[in-house]
Amino acid sequence: MKSFISLFLACLLSVSLSAQRRNSLYNDYIRQYAPLAVAQMRQHKIPASITLAQGLLESGAGRSELARKSNNHFGIKCHSDWRGRTVRHTDDAPNECFRVYGNVEDSYDDHSLFLKRGARYAFLFSLKITDYKAWARGLKTAGYATDPSYANRLITIIEDYELYKYDAEALDKRDTRRIEKELQKKPWLANPHQVYLANDIAYVVARDGDSFQLLGKEFDISWKKLVKYNDLHKAYTLEAGDIIYLKKKRKKALPPHTIYVVRDGDSMHTISQKFAIRLKNLYKMNRKDGEYVPEIGDILRLR
């Protein structure tokens, strides 16, 4: 009996401590924006718990200056593809550029699209949608935030405020069937390509069975653009091990890559792919024409 009473009191104490940890501002934020997070999960397959935890953490429960004045609840910076309004704000560095939204709904929508369209976040969508711990750690691995404790902070918020219950709310049987059908249509979601960087340009390594069309669908890029970005022709058949860039290559290499000594098996194209340099610019830098075939020991300029 004493054992039972002790256990009962311990449970009460645990519940009491959990309640004390809860912040009323966090509770208000959750009540207001949980429906948005659930809707985003149903549409974009991002855990509602993760979206809410990030919103709470990044916006200070909607109280940060970015959230109040710019409706930016996820700390998303401008980046080169942003065409909307911007504001300057000090974060990791002074006077950084951040996105401005007309309303909070737009901020939630853009957060989902930011993750879905970002090549470095592609692997997240192969994770179990209810595994909020894996998603939290994945966001940290992908570089969403510089805080080394970012994943643990998200997980703590989710567990302290029981945000995982919103994942369950979003995932009814109809949603599960829809996800299964989507995986059948988009098999790459189950085994996405790892994204790498060369010369600050994102690329993937082709696997058996890959094609420009399949890679284009996986990364939401026109397959014809992929052909052009990689200085290839439409009839080219991808081979396992081919480097395929997801953006246009640079005109020259970044330091410290200044010269390259040609090795056995090199061609101007393989060198251009190795260093993410446009093929025509590699020829131009070295004053060579299209007839030039590099020989072992030749020294080529990369910048």
N, C-alpha and C positions, 0 to 999 in steps of 0.2 A: 504493500500500500504506500509506504514512504517513497519507494522508487517511482511509483506512478505519480504521486504528488510532485516529486522533484522534477519529473519529466514535464508535467503539466505547467509548472511554474517557469521552467526553462523555455517552453514554447511561448508562454505569455510574454516573457522578457524579450525573446527574439522578435516577436511581433511589435512590441513596444519600441524597441530600438530601431526597427525598420521604419516605423511610422515617424520617429524623431528625425531620421535621416532625410525624410522627404521634405522638399522645399515647396511652399505654397505656390510660388511663382512657376515652378516646374509643373505642378498639378494643373494650374490654370492653362499653361501652354499646351499640355497634353490634351486636356478637354477640348481646347479650341482647334488644334491642328491634327489630332489623331485621324479624323475622317479623311483629311487630305493625304496623309501617309498611307492609309488603307487603299485609297483610290489609286495612288501611285504604284503600290504593290500589285494591284490587280492589272494595271495597264502595262507596267514596265518590268515586273518581276524583280523588284528590289525590296527586301524585307522592310515592312512598315516599322519594325522595331529599330532598324538601322537608320532609316530616314528620320524618325522622331528623335533618336539619341543624337544624331549629328546636328539636327536643328536646334535641340536644347543646348548642346555643347558649343556649337559655333556661334549661336546668336545670344548666348547667355539668357536662354528662355525668352527670347524676343526683346531683350532689354539693351542689347549692344547698339552702338551708334549706327553701325551698318544696317542692322535690322530695322531700327526706328526710322532712319532717314532715307534708306535706300531699298528697304524691303529685301535685303540680301541676308537670308537666314543660314546660308551654308558656307559663307566666306569664300565664294568662288571669285577668283581674279579674272581680269579681262581676257588674257590670252589673244593670240593673233586672229582667231576666228570670230571674236565677238564684235557685233555691229550695232549693239544697243548703247544706251547711255552709260556713262562711267562716272566714278568718283575716286578721288585720291584719299588714301587712308594708310596709316602706319601699322604694319603687321610684322612680318619677319624682317622687313627692311622699311626705311622711311618712305613715305609718299608713294605707296604702291597703288596700282590701278585695279579697281574692283567693279563688278557689274552692278548696275542699278535696274530695279524692276518696278513695274507699275503697281504691282500688288504682290502679296505673299504667295498666292496661287502660282503666279508666274515663276517665283523663286523655286517652289517645289517642282514645277514642271522642268525647269532648266537644270535642276540638280539631277533629276532622273536622266535627262538627255545627256548631260555632261558625263555621267558614268557609262551610259550605253554606247556613246560615240567615241569615248576615249579608249584608244587601243590598249593603253596600259591597264585598264580596268576590265578588259574583255574576259579574263580568266574568272572573275568573280561570278559570272553568270553560269559557270559550270558547277558552282557550289550548291549544296542543298539550300533551298530558299528559306528554310526555318533554322538553319545553323548560323545564328547571329554571331557566335564567337568566331567562326571561320570568316565571315564577312568583315567583322571588325578588324581582325588581324590582316585580312587581305587588303583592306583600305590603307592600313599603315604600310604594308609591304609595297603597295603601288605608289606610295608617296603622297597620299591625299593631304597629310599634315606632317610637319617636322617634329612635333612633340613625340619623344620616344615612348611615352606612356599612353599615346592616343587610343590604341586598341583596348587597353585595360579600362580606360575612362569610359569608353562607349559601353563596354560590357557591364561595368558597375552601374551605369545609369539604367541600362535595360533591365537589369536584375532588381535594382532597388525600387524601380517604378513599374515592374512587371510589364514592360512594353512588349514582351513576346506574345502576350495575349492578343495583340492586334495583328500579329502574323496569322494566328489561328483564325481570327475573324475574317481576314482577307482570303484565306485558303479554304473555301468550301469545295465540295466535290466537283462542281462545275469548273472552278479554277484549276483544279488538279488535272482534269481531263483536257482542258485547254492547253496547259503547259506540256502535257504528253504529246498532244498533236503538234505543238510548236517545235518540240524536239525532233519529231519525225520530219518536219519540213526543213528544220535548221539543225542538221546533225552536228555541226561544228560547235554548237553550244555545249555539247557533252564533252568535247575534247578540243577546246580552242587552241589556236597557235600561240606560243610564247612570243612576246614582242621584245625585240632588242633595239639597241641604238648604235649607229655608226655615224660619225660626223654630225651628231645630234639629230639624225634622221631615223625615224622608226622603220624597222624592217622585220620580216618573218622569214623563217627557213622553210622552203616548200617540202611537203611530204608526198609519199606515193599516193597517186590518185588526185592530187591537187590540180586545179586549173585556175586561170585568171577569173573565170566566172564565179567559181566557188569562193575564192578569196575576196572578190569584190562584194559578194553577198555577206560574207562574215564581217567585213569591216565597213560595210556601207559605202563603198567606193566604186565608181564606174570601172568595169574591168578594162575598158579601153584606156582609161587613165593609168591603170597599173602597168599596162603594156608600155605606154609612153614614158612613165616615170623610170622604167627599168631599161630603156633603150633597146627594146625587143620588138618583134613583129607579131601581128595578130595570129599567125599560124604557128607560132612557137609553142611547143609542148613542154610544160614544166617538168623538171626532173627533181627527184628527191635531193635536197641539199642546195638547190638554187636559192640565192638571196633575192628577196623580193621587197622592194621599198614601197612604203605606203604613202609617201609624199615625194614631191619632186626633189631630186638630189641637188647638192650644192655645186657651185661653179668651181670651188677649190676645197682642199682639205683644211681642217682646223689644225692649229699647232698641237702637238709638236711634229706632225707629219708634213715634211717639206719635200723629201725625195723618196724614191722607191727603186730598189735594185731588182730588175726582172728575174724571176725564178722559172724553173722548168714548169711548163704547163700553163704559164700566164698568157693572157691575151689582153688587148686594150680593154675589152669589155669586162673581163673578170677583175682587172685592176680597178676599173671605174666602179664596179659593184663593191669591191672590198673596202674602198675608201669613201663610198657615197658621193662620187663626183660624176657630173654629167659627162657622157662619153665625148660629146663634141668639144667640151671645154678641156678635157684631158688631151685630146689631139692638139687643140689650139695652144695650150700652155707649152707644149713640147714641140711646136712648129712641125707637126707631122700631118700627113694627109691620110685619107682613108685606106690607102694602099699599104701603109706601114704595118709591118708585123714585128712586134718586139722580140728581141733575142735575149737569151740568158746573159746577164751581166749588164745589159743596157740600164742607164740611169735615167729615170723619168721624174720630172717635176710634178709635185702634187699641189703646189700653191705658188 
